[in-house]
């Protein structure tokens, strides 16, 4: 691993659909924080003396680029920039609104986690009118996009453009409207709450074909390119009304990085500058075809409200990472499942057998194995010692593992212990049975002692239809990963 030096770097390019998306960082089933530090924000703060070039480059899956036009709104209240937002404590827009404000930044409201929509506004049976005067800066299609809970209706100059209800309302829909440069249009979004929770999102933007060559030209003189891409919680989740490349209803039909991002990464590689891929995702991706286009990979998952600060700390070397993968990253979809359905009307997985899947049953080499993770420190494992070389099926045992930090930097290591039941074709290839995260100072050797309980040697028995402690010959593997190449082993007999 290498870190970005604040003393050396004069110009940093930050590119990608997830670079400045704070909502992406919150994942699903989240509350609403008071503030969010995006990856772009974090890098700007961490490298105050460097010139930061920001280019979104592309959307997560859409092969067109979006330019927000929200700044072209003027509210009908005092002519202030933004849209007027009126909340009512009934779901029929009756009487005086309970709260009126002008939103100058973006329309994004939700009441999940007990969050109040606005002061004096109830949590049930509400309605909202969001309105403003939009002045077009060009002649052509302006795209309005809405997604809400329950019901919404969109009006342009008093004319109903669309009404969506239920699942159709929750799915982000685009409504292109032809407009003339310099002309003003009255825009109104009306939302009615029928259920327990409220969510309202509304955007306006211009769509243009993605120009990868243009992005490359803008960042080609940077000292390093940080590409923040991957997936988004708006794509992967439970029962979501999504129909994008590689996704269907919240399920993934592919584990590849969306094509538009693959193409953008390949274009960034042409600059000849180092490319650091900050991956935001809630699930594994098959990045085999993309590895050649980045020099370092930082898996940031969905990092929460301060995710941008955490990413910048790791990139700058101010924090020494020690995380290990809790899942397997396969090379591609074929490695995950060679028996994709040939009869289904849509792509998907129909074989749920574990054979060949996860670190426990996989015999092929994955792209990034379960338990894998790099650090700015380097650790070397010595020969372990067992408390006993032979134990009974009702006994516990301990294993002592010497680990040395041979680097110049203190770091944490996650020591992992796996076991395999030899000569048992039905047993997993290996199973994680113990682990411990520990801080090891530079040049220090620590003896890590882990306990393997009697349950560590229990496996499924068809006759008992349960887990049963089984005698036999075992191999204990230990190291900082599940990959055989990074593990040492010691035999054990269970009687």
C-alpha positions as CSV (number, residue, x, y, z in Angstrom):
1,X,0.0,0.0,0.0
2,X,1.1,3.6,-0.6
3,X,-0.3,6.8,0.9
4,X,-0.8,10.3,-0.6
5,X,1.8,12.7,0.7
6,X,0.4,16.2,1.5
7,X,4.0,17.6,1.1
8,X,4.5,16.2,-2.4
9,X,1.1,16.4,-4.0
10,X,0.3,19.8,-5.7
11,X,-2.8,18.8,-7.7
12,X,-5.3,16.0,-6.9
13,X,-8.1,15.0,-9.3
14,X,-11.2,13.6,-7.6
15,X,-13.5,11.9,-10.1
16,X,-16.5,9.6,-10.0
17,X,-20.3,9.4,-9.2
18,X,-19.7,8.7,-5.5
19,X,-17.2,11.4,-4.9
20,X,-19.6,14.1,-3.8
21,X,-22.7,12.0,-2.9
22,X,-23.4,12.2,0.8
23,X,-26.7,10.3,0.7
24,X,-24.9,7.3,-0.9
25,X,-22.7,7.1,2.2
26,X,-25.7,6.6,4.5
27,X,-26.7,3.3,3.0
28,X,-30.1,1.9,3.7
29,X,-32.0,1.8,7.0
30,X,-30.4,5.1,8.1
31,X,-31.2,8.1,10.1
32,X,-30.7,11.7,8.9
33,X,-27.4,13.2,10.3
34,X,-27.0,16.9,10.9
35,X,-24.1,17.0,8.5
36,X,-22.3,14.8,6.0
37,X,-18.7,14.8,4.9
38,X,-18.4,13.5,1.4
39,X,-15.3,12.0,0.0
40,X,-14.6,15.2,-2.0
41,X,-15.1,17.2,1.2
42,X,-12.7,15.0,3.1
43,X,-10.0,15.3,0.5
44,X,-10.3,19.1,0.3
45,X,-9.9,19.3,4.1
46,X,-7.1,16.8,4.3
47,X,-5.0,18.5,1.5
48,X,-5.6,22.2,2.0
49,X,-2.5,23.2,0.1
50,X,-3.2,21.1,-3.0
51,X,-5.3,22.2,-6.0
52,X,-8.4,19.9,-6.1
53,X,-9.9,19.2,-9.5
54,X,-13.4,17.7,-9.2
55,X,-15.2,16.0,-12.1
56,X,-18.2,13.8,-11.6
57,X,-17.5,12.1,-14.9
58,X,-20.5,9.8,-14.9
59,X,-23.5,8.6,-13.0
60,X,-23.4,5.2,-11.2
61,X,-25.1,3.3,-14.1
62,X,-26.5,5.9,-16.5
63,X,-24.3,6.4,-19.6
64,X,-25.2,10.1,-19.6
65,X,-23.9,12.9,-17.4
66,X,-26.1,15.1,-15.3
67,X,-25.6,18.8,-14.5
68,X,-27.8,20.0,-11.7
69,X,-30.0,23.0,-12.5
70,X,-31.5,23.5,-9.1
71,X,-29.7,26.8,-8.8
72,X,-32.0,28.2,-11.5
73,X,-35.0,28.0,-9.2
74,X,-36.5,31.2,-7.6
75,X,-39.1,30.7,-5.0
76,X,-42.4,32.5,-5.1
77,X,-41.7,33.7,-1.6
78,X,-39.8,37.0,-1.8
79,X,-38.0,35.9,-4.9
80,X,-35.3,34.0,-2.9
81,X,-33.1,31.4,-4.6
82,X,-34.5,27.9,-4.3
83,X,-38.0,26.3,-3.9
84,X,-40.7,27.2,-1.5
85,X,-41.7,24.2,0.8
86,X,-45.1,24.1,2.5
87,X,-45.9,21.3,4.9
88,X,-49.5,20.7,6.1
89,X,-50.7,18.8,9.1
90,X,-53.3,17.1,7.0
91,X,-53.0,15.1,3.8
92,X,-55.3,17.3,1.7
93,X,-53.4,20.6,1.5
94,X,-56.1,22.3,3.6
95,X,-55.8,25.4,5.7
96,X,-52.7,27.2,6.7
97,X,-49.4,25.3,6.3
98,X,-47.7,24.2,9.5
99,X,-44.4,25.2,8.2
100,X,-43.2,27.3,5.3
101,X,-39.5,27.6,4.2
102,X,-37.3,28.2,1.2
103,X,-34.9,25.4,0.4
104,X,-31.9,26.8,-1.4
105,X,-29.8,23.6,-1.7
106,X,-31.8,20.5,-2.6
107,X,-35.2,18.8,-2.0
108,X,-34.6,15.7,0.1
109,X,-36.8,15.0,3.1
110,X,-37.6,11.9,5.1
111,X,-39.2,11.0,8.4
112,X,-37.4,7.7,9.0
113,X,-36.1,7.0,12.4
114,X,-38.6,9.5,13.9
115,X,-37.0,12.5,12.1
116,X,-39.3,15.5,11.9
117,X,-39.9,16.9,8.4
118,X,-39.8,20.4,9.7
119,X,-40.7,22.3,12.9
120,X,-44.4,22.1,13.9
121,X,-45.0,19.3,11.3
122,X,-46.6,16.1,12.5
123,X,-45.3,12.6,11.6
124,X,-48.5,11.2,10.1
125,X,-51.2,12.4,7.7
126,X,-49.1,15.2,6.2
127,X,-49.0,16.8,2.8
128,X,-46.5,19.1,1.1
129,X,-46.4,21.6,-1.8
130,X,-43.0,22.3,-3.2
131,X,-43.0,25.1,-5.8
132,X,-40.8,27.5,-7.6
133,X,-40.1,29.5,-10.7
134,X,-37.6,27.8,-13.0
135,X,-35.7,29.9,-15.5
136,X,-34.2,27.8,-18.3
137,X,-30.6,28.7,-19.3
138,X,-30.8,26.8,-22.7
139,X,-33.3,25.6,-25.3
140,X,-33.9,21.9,-25.1
141,X,-34.9,19.2,-22.6
142,X,-34.8,19.9,-18.9
143,X,-35.2,16.7,-16.8
144,X,-37.2,16.7,-13.6
145,X,-36.8,13.6,-11.4
146,X,-39.0,12.7,-8.4
147,X,-39.2,9.8,-6.0
148,X,-41.4,9.8,-2.9
149,X,-43.3,7.6,-0.6
150,X,-47.1,7.2,-1.2
151,X,-48.3,9.7,-3.8
152,X,-47.0,12.7,-5.8
153,X,-48.1,14.8,-8.7
154,X,-45.8,17.0,-10.8
155,X,-47.1,20.2,-12.5
156,X,-45.4,22.5,-15.0
157,X,-47.3,25.8,-15.6
158,X,-50.3,24.3,-14.0
159,X,-50.4,21.3,-16.4
160,X,-50.1,17.9,-14.8
161,X,-47.0,16.1,-16.1
162,X,-47.2,12.9,-14.0
163,X,-48.8,11.2,-11.0
164,X,-47.2,8.3,-9.3
165,X,-48.5,6.1,-6.5
166,X,-47.1,3.3,-4.2
167,X,-44.0,1.5,-5.6
168,X,-44.1,3.5,-8.8
169,X,-43.7,6.7,-6.7
170,X,-40.7,5.2,-4.7
171,X,-38.8,4.4,-8.0
172,X,-37.0,7.5,-9.2
173,X,-38.7,8.6,-12.4
174,X,-37.4,11.1,-15.0
175,X,-39.7,13.6,-16.8
176,X,-38.0,15.5,-19.6
177,X,-39.7,18.8,-20.5
178,X,-38.8,20.9,-23.6
179,X,-38.0,24.5,-22.5
180,X,-36.8,27.7,-24.1
181,X,-33.8,29.7,-23.1
182,X,-34.6,32.6,-20.9
183,X,-38.2,31.6,-20.3
184,X,-39.7,31.1,-16.9
185,X,-41.8,28.1,-15.8
186,X,-43.9,27.5,-12.7
187,X,-43.0,24.1,-11.2
188,X,-45.0,22.4,-8.5
189,X,-44.6,19.0,-6.8
190,X,-47.5,17.9,-4.5
191,X,-47.0,15.0,-2.1
192,X,-49.6,13.2,0.0
193,X,-48.8,11.0,2.9
194,X,-50.8,7.8,3.2
195,X,-48.5,5.6,5.1
196,X,-46.4,5.9,8.3
197,X,-43.3,7.4,6.9
198,X,-42.5,10.2,4.4
199,X,-39.7,10.5,1.9
200,X,-39.5,13.2,-0.8
201,X,-36.7,13.7,-3.3
202,X,-36.9,16.1,-6.3
203,X,-34.1,17.0,-8.7
204,X,-33.8,19.0,-11.9
205,X,-30.9,18.6,-14.3
206,X,-29.5,18.6,-17.8
207,X,-28.5,15.3,-19.4
208,X,-25.7,15.1,-21.9
209,X,-23.7,12.2,-23.4
210,X,-20.8,11.3,-21.3
211,X,-17.6,12.7,-22.7
212,X,-14.8,10.6,-21.3
213,X,-12.1,12.2,-23.4
214,X,-13.1,15.6,-22.0
215,X,-12.8,14.3,-18.4
216,X,-9.4,12.8,-19.2
217,X,-8.2,16.2,-20.6
218,X,-9.3,18.0,-17.4
219,X,-7.5,15.7,-15.0
220,X,-4.4,14.7,-17.1
221,X,-2.1,17.1,-15.3
222,X,-3.0,16.0,-11.8
223,X,-0.3,14.3,-9.7
224,X,-2.8,11.5,-8.7
225,X,-6.4,10.7,-9.6
226,X,-8.8,9.5,-6.9
227,X,-11.8,7.7,-8.5
228,X,-14.8,7.3,-6.2
229,X,-17.2,4.8,-7.7
230,X,-18.9,1.5,-7.2
231,X,-22.6,1.1,-6.3
232,X,-25.3,3.0,-4.4
233,X,-28.0,2.1,-1.9
234,X,-30.5,3.5,-4.4
235,X,-29.7,0.5,-6.5
236,X,-29.1,-2.4,-4.1
237,X,-31.7,-3.0,-1.4
238,X,-34.8,-4.9,-0.6
239,X,-37.8,-4.8,-3.0
240,X,-36.6,-1.7,-4.8
241,X,-38.2,-0.4,-8.0
242,X,-35.0,-0.4,-9.9
243,X,-34.4,-1.4,-13.5
244,X,-30.8,-0.4,-14.4
245,X,-28.0,-2.3,-16.0
246,X,-27.1,-5.1,-13.7
247,X,-30.0,-4.6,-11.3
248,X,-33.6,-5.7,-11.1
249,X,-35.9,-4.8,-8.2
250,X,-33.1,-4.4,-5.7
251,X,-31.4,-7.6,-6.8
252,X,-28.2,-7.8,-8.7
253,X,-28.1,-9.6,-12.0
254,X,-24.4,-9.0,-12.4
255,X,-21.5,-8.4,-10.1
256,X,-19.5,-6.4,-12.6
257,X,-18.8,-2.7,-12.1
258,X,-21.4,-0.8,-14.1
259,X,-20.1,-0.4,-17.7
260,X,-20.1,3.4,-17.7
261,X,-17.7,3.3,-14.7
262,X,-15.5,0.7,-16.4
263,X,-15.2,2.9,-19.4
264,X,-14.4,5.9,-17.3
265,X,-11.7,4.1,-15.3
266,X,-10.1,2.9,-18.6
267,X,-10.1,6.5,-19.9
268,X,-8.4,7.8,-16.6
269,X,-5.8,5.1,-17.0
270,X,-4.7,6.7,-20.3
271,X,-3.5,9.8,-18.4
272,X,-0.6,7.7,-17.2
273,X,-1.1,9.1,-13.7
274,X,-1.6,6.9,-10.5
275,X,-5.3,6.0,-10.1
276,X,-6.7,5.2,-6.6
277,X,-10.1,3.5,-6.7
278,X,-12.2,4.3,-3.6
279,X,-14.9,1.7,-3.9
280,X,-18.3,2.4,-2.2
281,X,-20.6,-0.7,-2.2
282,X,-22.8,-2.8,0.0
283,X,-21.9,-6.1,-1.7
284,X,-19.0,-7.8,-3.6
285,X,-18.1,-6.7,-7.1
286,X,-16.2,-8.7,-9.8
287,X,-13.4,-6.3,-10.6
288,X,-11.0,-8.6,-12.5
289,X,-11.4,-6.7,-15.8
290,X,-10.8,-3.4,-14.0
291,X,-7.7,-4.2,-11.9
292,X,-5.4,-3.1,-14.7
293,X,-7.0,0.4,-14.6
294,X,-6.2,1.3,-10.9
295,X,-3.0,1.2,-8.8
296,X,-4.7,1.0,-5.4
297,X,-8.1,0.0,-4.1
298,X,-9.7,1.3,-0.9
299,X,-13.0,-0.4,0.0
300,X,-15.0,2.3,1.8
301,X,-18.4,0.5,1.8
302,X,-21.1,3.0,2.7
303,X,-19.1,5.0,5.2
304,X,-21.7,7.0,7.0
305,X,-21.9,10.7,7.7
306,X,-18.1,11.1,8.3
307,X,-17.1,8.6,5.6
308,X,-15.3,11.3,3.6
309,X,-13.1,12.1,6.6
310,X,-12.3,8.4,7.1
311,X,-11.3,7.9,3.4
312,X,-9.1,11.0,3.4
313,X,-7.4,9.9,6.7
314,X,-6.5,6.5,5.1
315,X,-5.4,8.0,1.8
316,X,-3.1,10.5,3.5
317,X,-1.6,7.8,5.8
318,X,-2.9,9.5,8.9
319,X,-4.8,6.3,9.8
320,X,-3.3,2.8,9.3
321,X,-6.1,0.6,8.0
322,X,-6.6,-2.9,9.3
323,X,-10.0,-4.0,8.1
324,X,-10.4,-7.5,6.5
325,X,-13.0,-8.5,4.0
326,X,-16.1,-10.2,5.6
327,X,-17.1,-11.6,2.2
328,X,-15.4,-13.1,-0.9
329,X,-14.8,-10.9,-4.0
330,X,-15.1,-13.2,-7.0
331,X,-13.2,-12.4,-10.2
332,X,-16.4,-12.4,-12.3
333,X,-19.9,-13.7,-12.4
334,X,-18.9,-16.9,-14.1
335,X,-16.6,-17.7,-11.1
336,X,-19.5,-17.2,-8.7
337,X,-21.9,-19.3,-10.7
338,X,-21.3,-21.3,-13.9
339,X,-24.9,-22.4,-14.0
340,X,-26.8,-19.2,-14.7
341,X,-30.3,-19.8,-15.7
342,X,-30.8,-20.4,-19.4
343,X,-34.6,-20.5,-19.3
344,X,-35.4,-17.6,-17.0
345,X,-36.8,-14.5,-18.7
346,X,-34.2,-12.3,-16.9
347,X,-30.6,-12.9,-15.8
348,X,-30.2,-14.2,-12.3
349,X,-29.1,-17.0,-10.0
350,X,-31.3,-20.0,-9.5
351,X,-28.7,-22.4,-8.0
352,X,-28.4,-21.8,-4.3
353,X,-26.0,-24.7,-3.6
354,X,-22.9,-23.7,-1.6
355,X,-20.6,-25.8,-3.8
356,X,-17.8,-23.7,-5.1
357,X,-19.0,-20.6,-3.2
358,X,-17.7,-18.5,-0.3
359,X,-14.2,-19.2,1.2
360,X,-15.6,-22.3,2.8
361,X,-16.3,-24.3,-0.4
362,X,-14.4,-22.4,-3.1
363,X,-11.5,-24.3,-4.7
364,X,-10.7,-21.6,-7.3
365,X,-8.7,-18.5,-6.5
366,X,-11.0,-15.5,-6.0
367,X,-10.0,-11.9,-6.9
368,X,-9.9,-10.8,-3.2
369,X,-10.4,-13.6,-0.6
370,X,-12.4,-13.5,2.6
371,X,-10.3,-12.1,5.4
372,X,-8.1,-10.2,3.0
373,X,-7.0,-6.6,3.8
374,X,-3.8,-4.6,3.4
375,X,-2.1,-2.2,5.9
376,X,0.7,0.3,5.9
377,X,2.4,-2.2,8.3
378,X,3.8,-5.6,7.4
379,X,3.3,-8.7,9.6
380,X,5.1,-12.0,9.6
381,X,3.7,-15.1,11.3
382,X,5.9,-17.5,13.1
383,X,5.4,-21.2,14.0
384,X,2.4,-21.8,16.3
385,X,2.1,-24.0,19.3
386,X,-0.9,-26.0,20.4
387,X,-1.8,-26.6,24.0
388,X,-2.3,-30.3,23.0
389,X,-1.6,-32.1,19.8
390,X,-4.5,-34.6,20.6
391,X,-7.8,-33.7,22.2
392,X,-11.1,-35.4,22.9
393,X,-14.4,-34.3,21.2
394,X,-15.5,-32.7,24.4
395,X,-12.3,-30.7,25.0
396,X,-11.2,-27.1,24.3
397,X,-7.7,-26.2,23.2
398,X,-5.6,-23.1,22.7
399,X,-3.2,-22.1,19.9
400,X,-0.4,-19.6,20.4
401,X,0.7,-17.7,17.3
402,X,3.7,-15.4,17.2
403,X,3.2,-12.4,15.0
404,X,5.9,-9.8,14.2
405,X,5.5,-6.3,12.8
406,X,8.6,-6.0,10.6
407,X,7.7,-2.5,9.4
408,X,8.5,0.9,10.7
409,X,5.0,1.7,11.6
410,X,2.7,0.5,14.4
411,X,-0.4,-1.3,13.1
412,X,-3.3,-3.5,14.0
413,X,-3.6,-7.1,12.6
414,X,-6.5,-9.4,12.6
415,X,-5.2,-12.8,13.3
416,X,-7.4,-15.6,11.9
417,X,-7.6,-19.3,12.7
418,X,-9.3,-21.8,10.3
419,X,-9.8,-25.5,10.6
420,X,-10.2,-28.3,8.1
421,X,-11.5,-31.8,8.7
422,X,-9.1,-34.0,6.6
423,X,-10.4,-36.9,4.5
424,X,-14.0,-35.7,4.6
425,X,-15.4,-34.8,1.2
426,X,-18.6,-33.4,2.7
427,X,-16.7,-31.0,5.0
428,X,-15.9,-27.4,4.0
429,X,-12.5,-26.6,2.6
430,X,-11.8,-24.5,5.7
431,X,-13.9,-22.8,8.4
432,X,-13.1,-19.7,10.4
433,X,-13.2,-20.7,14.1
434,X,-11.3,-17.8,15.9
435,X,-9.9,-14.4,15.3
436,X,-8.5,-11.4,17.2
437,X,-7.6,-7.9,16.3
438,X,-4.5,-6.7,18.1
439,X,-2.1,-3.7,18.0
440,X,1.5,-4.7,17.3
441,X,4.2,-2.0,17.6
442,X,6.9,-1.6,15.0
443,X,9.5,-4.4,15.3
444,X,7.5,-6.0,18.1
445,X,6.6,-9.7,18.3
446,X,3.3,-10.7,20.0
447,X,2.2,-14.1,21.0
448,X,-1.5,-14.2,20.2
449,X,-3.4,-16.9,22.1
450,X,-6.7,-18.0,20.8
451,X,-9.1,-20.7,22.1
452,X,-10.8,-23.3,19.9
453,X,-13.8,-24.6,21.8
454,X,-15.2,-28.1,21.3
455,X,-17.8,-26.6,19.0
456,X,-15.0,-25.8,16.6
457,X,-14.9,-29.4,15.6
458,X,-18.7,-29.8,15.1
459,X,-20.0,-30.5,11.6
460,X,-23.3,-31.4,10.1
461,X,-24.3,-35.0,10.4
462,X,-27.0,-36.3,8.2
463,X,-28.1,-39.1,10.6
464,X,-28.4,-36.8,13.5
465,X,-29.7,-33.9,11.3
466,X,-27.6,-31.6,13.5
467,X,-24.1,-30.4,14.2
468,X,-22.0,-33.2,15.8
469,X,-18.4,-33.0,17.2
470,X,-16.5,-35.4,15.0
471,X,-13.2,-37.2,15.7
472,X,-10.5,-37.4,13.1
473,X,-7.5,-35.8,11.7
474,X,-7.6,-32.0,11.3
475,X,-5.5,-29.2,9.9
476,X,-5.4,-25.9,11.6
477,X,-4.6,-22.9,9.4
478,X,-3.6,-19.5,10.7
479,X,-2.6,-16.1,9.2
480,X,-4.1,-12.8,8.2
481,X,-6.3,-14.0,5.4
482,X,-8.2,-17.1,4.2
483,X,-6.0,-17.4,1.1
484,X,-3.9,-20.6,1.3
485,X,-0.8,-18.7,0.1
486,X,-1.0,-16.5,3.2
487,X,-1.6,-19.2,5.8
488,X,0.6,-21.5,7.8
489,X,-0.7,-24.8,9.2
490,X,-0.3,-27.3,12.0
491,X,-1.9,-30.8,12.4
492,X,-4.3,-31.8,15.2
493,X,-5.9,-35.1,16.1
494,X,-9.4,-35.3,17.7
495,X,-10.3,-38.6,19.4
